[in-house]
Amino acid sequence: MFDALSQETRLSAFHLLVVAGPDGLAAGVLSEELGTPHNTMSFHLNHLSNAGIVSSRKDGRSVIYSANFKVMRDLIGFMVRDCCSADFASIREDKRTGSSVIELASCCEPKSKTKR
C-alpha cells in the first residue's frame, strides 16, 4: 500500500477519490483532473487496485473508481496501534459518533531555539 501511494500521480488520484467519497470518479475524469494521459492513468489506477486501496466498477462504458475506505482505516489503525509508541499516539472509538479518533501527543514538538 505504501508503495502504491508513494508515487505522486497515484497519491493525487487517491486524494481525488477520497474527496469524491463512495460514489467515486470515472477514470476519464481522474485523467483530465490530473492532466495524465488515459493509458498512464489506467496503469496507476491498476497499481492502486492491486494494492487494494481502490475498487472499480463498470458503469456503461466508463470504469468508476472509488477509495477503499475500510482498507485505509484498517491500515491507519494498524499504524497507530501496532507501530506507534503509546506515548506518541493512540486511537479510541468515539461512542457518540461511532468514529475512530487518533490522538497525537505533543511530546515530539521541537524545542524552541535559544537566543545567543
RAURHU-V63948 format. One record per backbone hydrogen bond with DSSP energy under -0.5 kcal/mol. NH is the residue of the N-H (numbers start at 1). CO is the residue of the C=O. If there is no record, write none. Layout:
nh=NH co=CO
nh=NH co=CO
//
This chain:
nh=5 co=1
nh=6 co=2
nh=6 co=3
nh=7 co=4
nh=11 co=7
nh=12 co=8
nh=13 co=9
nh=14 co=10
nh=15 co=11
nh=16 co=12
nh=17 co=13
nh=18 co=14
nh=19 co=15
nh=20 co=16
nh=21 co=17
nh=21 co=18
nh=23 co=20
nh=24 co=21
nh=25 co=65
nh=27 co=63
nh=30 co=26
nh=31 co=27
nh=32 co=28
nh=33 co=29
nh=34 co=30
nh=35 co=31
nh=35 co=32
nh=36 co=31
nh=41 co=37
nh=42 co=38
nh=43 co=39
nh=44 co=40
nh=45 co=41
nh=46 co=42
nh=47 co=43
nh=48 co=44
nh=49 co=45
nh=50 co=46
nh=51 co=47
nh=52 co=49
nh=53 co=48
nh=54 co=48
nh=55 co=66
nh=57 co=64
nh=59 co=62
nh=62 co=59
nh=64 co=57
nh=64 co=62
nh=65 co=25
nh=65 co=63
nh=66 co=55
nh=68 co=53
nh=69 co=67
nh=72 co=68
nh=73 co=69
nh=74 co=70
nh=75 co=71
nh=76 co=72
nh=77 co=73
nh=78 co=74
nh=79 co=75
nh=80 co=76
nh=81 co=77
nh=82 co=78
nh=83 co=78
nh=83 co=79
nh=84 co=79
nh=88 co=85
nh=89 co=85
nh=90 co=103
nh=92 co=101
nh=94 co=99
nh=95 co=93
nh=98 co=94
nh=99 co=94
nh=101 co=92
nh=103 co=90
nh=103 co=101
nh=104 co=102
nh=105 co=88
nh=109 co=106
//
